[in-house]
Amino acid sequence: MDWDDARMFLAVARTGQILAASKRLGVNHATLSRRMTTLEESLKARLLVRRTNGCELTAEGELFLHAAERMETEMLRAQASVGRVDGAIAGTVRIGAPDGFGVSFLAPRLGRLIKRYPELRIQLVPIPRSFSLSQREADIAITLEGPEQGRLVSSKLTDYSLGIYASKAYLAAAGTPQDQEALKAHPRIGYVEDLIFTASLNFSGEIMRSWDAAFEISTAIGQTEAVRSGAGIGILHDYIARQYPELDRILPDLSIRRAYWTTYHESARDLARVRTVADYLQELVSEERGIFL
């Protein structure tokens, strides 16, 4: 059996589609399909049920997926420690991050890392969702909670705070609420409840029993922009909101605290490029820790 076929199988299993996997791998769709057939013939087992809308793993495919992931882990370790292929800081590292932290904090600061290591390629995916490290959706994930299970390496980046904000123009027109009860008379901005991907984002209940947002937006950046536009009052990240002089923090005694963590799969522990990026994230936050609280 060819390891390259197993590597391609992992991409198909993780994307659920031969077409999507071919784009991720940079190979022709028909070529990838043939390689899957070759792999099945070499194993004398059917691994995939191919349908027009994607692929499903058979029972044998599920078994082979676990075996292929173990092979992948060993290959990564071999690259890092035996062959020293990863001895230089080179290659691609994908960072999955919440949109607020990814767009407002990381995006303007990761260019320094590229200048430091010209052969390093960074992929930043700042979207409001969780990332599967076991399925290699990201090499490093910025999470809002430390991992509770799995073969993961995690360290706390920083605590951060959130407060209640409105635009100066909105407050001039509608008045400034003086207590929590007064918030009920104002349109409120919050997350789309059924799209909240982690309990840590469900923080509005710490301000009011029912936030009952009139305008729901699934991203922190979107909420910030809505508040800036004068659409209502929102709970915003302090380190983001402070960038905009047109925003006022109201009810300053009400504050919420959360934390960011860096997490990566333990199979990447020996990869110099992953360790380097994870260390750089810690360095960045340590330099500017004061903005987060």
ZIZINOR-V995313 format. One record per residue. N is the residue number from 1. PHI is phi in degrees with one decimal (999 if undefined). D_FIRST is the distance of its C-alpha to the first C-alpha in Angstrom with 2 decimals. Layout:
((N;PHI;D_FIRST) (N;PHI;D_FIRST))
//
This chain:
((1;999;0.00) (2;-86.4;3.81) (3;-57.9;6.46) (4;-62.1;8.75) (5;-65.3;7.55) (6;-64.6;8.05) (7;-61.7;11.21) (8;-68.6;12.37) (9;-60.3;12.02) (10;-58.7;14.23) (11;-65.1;16.71) (12;-65.9;17.01) (13;-62.6;17.51) (14;-79.5;20.05) (15;-93.1;21.99) (16;77.7;21.91) (17;-148.3;21.86) (18;-68.9;19.64) (19;-63.7;22.69) (20;-63.7;23.34) (21;-66.2;19.78) (22;-63.8;19.89) (23;-67.7;23.18) (24;-65.1;21.97) (25;-84.5;19.06) (26;75.3;21.32) (27;-122.7;19.30) (28;-67.2;20.63) (29;-57.2;20.63) (30;-66.1;19.74) (31;-63.6;16.83) (32;-64.2;15.38) (33;-60.7;16.10) (34;-64.7;14.28) (35;-65.0;11.09) (36;-66.8;11.49) (37;-64.0;12.16) (38;-61.0;9.11) (39;-62.8;7.01) (40;-62.5;9.71) (41;-67.1;9.70) (42;-68.7;6.28) (43;-90.0;7.59) (44;55.3;11.01) (45;-152.6;12.60) (46;-89.1;14.60) (47;-99.2;14.04) (48;-128.2;16.76) (49;-100.3;20.27) (50;-93.9;21.18) (51;-126.2;24.88) (52;-64.8;27.18) (53;-102.7;27.77) (54;146.0;24.29) (55;-124.9;21.34) (56;-122.4;21.41) (57;-79.9;18.80) (58;-78.9;18.92) (59;-59.8;19.29) (60;-66.7;15.64) (61;-64.1;14.93) (62;-62.6;17.30) (63;-63.5;15.66) (64;-69.8;12.21) (65;-58.0;14.29) (66;-64.3;15.82) (67;-66.4;12.71) (68;-65.5;11.37) (69;-66.5;14.95) (70;-66.3;15.03) (71;-61.6;12.05) (72;-60.6;14.06) (73;-60.2;17.15) (74;-66.5;16.00) (75;-64.4;14.86) (76;-63.2;18.31) (77;-64.7;20.04) (78;-63.6;18.50) (79;-60.0;19.67) (80;-75.7;23.04) (81;-108.0;23.84) (82;-93.5;22.01) (83;-79.6;21.38) (84;57.3;24.38) (85;-59.9;22.85) (86;-99.2;24.77) (87;-64.6;27.86) (88;-81.3;29.71) (89;-84.5;30.76) (90;-148.5;28.72) (91;103.3;26.33) (92;-104.7;26.72) (93;-127.8;28.10) (94;-100.4;28.87) (95;-109.7;31.89) (96;-98.6;32.72) (97;-146.5;36.42) (98;-58.7;39.32) (99;-63.1;41.10) (100;-61.4;44.33) (101;-67.3;42.86) (102;-65.7;40.26) (103;-79.3;42.75) (104;-78.5;45.96) (105;-106.1;44.85) (106;-73.1;41.43) (107;-53.9;41.48) (108;-76.5;44.62) (109;-117.2;43.47) (110;-77.7;39.83) (111;-59.8;40.89) (112;-60.2;42.19) (113;-68.3;38.74) (114;-64.9;37.40) (115;-66.4;40.37) (116;-69.7;39.66) (117;-129.2;36.00) (118;-60.6;35.77) (119;-91.9;32.00) (120;-89.5;31.44) (121;-118.6;30.85) (122;-107.3;32.13) (123;-114.7;31.43) (124;-104.9;34.16) (125;-118.4;33.88) (126;-93.5;37.34) (127;-133.6;37.41) (128;-80.9;38.89) (129;-164.0;35.93) (130;-92.3;33.71) (131;-117.7;30.24) (132;-90.7;27.14) (133;-74.7;25.83) (134;-66.7;23.00) (135;-94.3;21.80) (136;61.1;22.40) (137;-69.8;25.30) (138;-152.1;27.08) (139;-83.7;26.65) (140;-130.5;30.23) (141;-114.6;32.34) (142;-91.4;36.11) (143;-114.9;37.10) (144;-95.4;40.51) (145;-142.7;39.81) (146;-69.5;38.08) (147;-65.9;34.94) (148;-98.0;35.72) (149;-156.6;32.30) (150;99.0;28.67) (151;-86.9;27.02) (152;-125.7;29.16) (153;-109.8;31.37) (154;-137.1;34.63) (155;-145.8;37.98) (156;-74.4;41.11) (157;-85.1;42.04) (158;-169.2;45.53) (159;-79.8;47.86) (160;-146.7;49.35) (161;-120.1;52.26) (162;-128.2;53.13) (163;-142.3;56.59) (164;-96.5;58.54) (165;-131.2;59.23) (166;-149.4;61.18) (167;-78.8;62.29) (168;-58.0;65.77) (169;-64.0;66.67) (170;-63.5;65.63) (171;-65.7;67.65) (172;-63.8;70.66) (173;-86.8;70.68) (174;-105.5;69.71) (175;89.5;70.91) (176;-99.2;69.13) (177;-64.4;68.33) (178;-99.1;69.93) (179;-155.3;68.00) (180;-60.6;65.05) (181;-59.8;67.25) (182;-68.6;68.19) (183;-61.9;64.55) (184;-64.1;64.84) (185;-85.3;67.18) (186;-118.5;64.61) (187;-66.5;61.50) (188;-115.8;58.44) (189;-112.7;54.99) (190;-157.1;51.85) (191;-77.7;48.23) (192;-72.6;47.10) (193;-58.2;47.03) (194;-78.9;44.21) (195;-109.4;41.92) (196;-68.3;42.52) (197;-93.8;39.07) (198;-150.2;40.38) (199;-61.2;43.56) (200;-65.0;44.56) (201;-85.0;45.45) (202;-88.5;47.80) (203;-96.5;50.59) (204;-62.4;53.41) (205;-64.1;54.52) (206;-77.9;55.55) (207;-99.5;58.15) (208;-139.1;59.24) (209;-57.6;58.52) (210;-130.9;57.65) (211;-68.3;56.82) (212;46.5;56.75) (213;-65.0;55.68) (214;-80.3;57.30) (215;-132.8;54.58) (216;-104.9;50.98) (217;-133.7;48.37) (218;-85.1;44.78) (219;-129.4;44.64) (220;-66.7;46.74) (221;-64.4;47.36) (222;-61.9;48.54) (223;-63.8;50.92) (224;-59.5;52.31) (225;-65.6;53.02) (226;-65.2;54.70) (227;-65.3;56.94) (228;-59.7;57.78) (229;-74.9;58.84) (230;90.8;61.34) (231;-74.4;59.64) (232;159.8;60.33) (233;-107.3;59.63) (234;-140.0;56.17) (235;-96.2;54.48) (236;-118.8;52.83) (237;-66.1;51.02) (238;-60.0;53.79) (239;-68.5;51.83) (240;-87.6;51.25) (241;-63.2;54.69) (242;-64.7;56.57) (243;-72.9;55.41) (244;-116.3;57.68) (245;-65.0;61.43) (246;-78.6;62.18) (247;-101.9;60.77) (248;-116.2;62.86) (249;-86.3;61.66) (250;-109.2;63.86) (251;45.8;64.56) (252;-61.7;63.38) (253;-74.7;63.62) (254;-92.6;60.71) (255;-139.3;57.45) (256;-119.5;53.91) (257;-120.9;51.45) (258;-136.8;47.67) (259;-142.5;44.94) (260;-109.4;41.83) (261;-128.7;38.84) (262;-99.8;35.82) (263;-139.5;32.60) (264;-143.5;29.02) (265;-72.1;25.95) (266;-63.5;26.00) (267;-67.5;22.51) (268;-94.8;24.34) (269;-58.0;27.13) (270;-91.4;26.08) (271;-85.3;25.60) (272;-60.8;28.77) (273;-66.1;28.95) (274;-70.3;28.89) (275;-60.2;31.39) (276;-63.2;33.57) (277;-67.5;33.82) (278;-60.9;34.50) (279;-65.8;37.19) (280;-65.8;38.67) (281;-61.1;39.07) (282;-63.1;40.99) (283;-62.5;43.03) (284;-58.4;43.94) (285;-67.1;45.11) (286;-61.7;47.03) (287;-63.3;48.90) (288;-123.8;50.05) (289;-57.4;50.11) (290;-62.1;53.69) (291;-77.3;52.85) (292;-86.9;50.88) (293;-127.8;53.77))
//
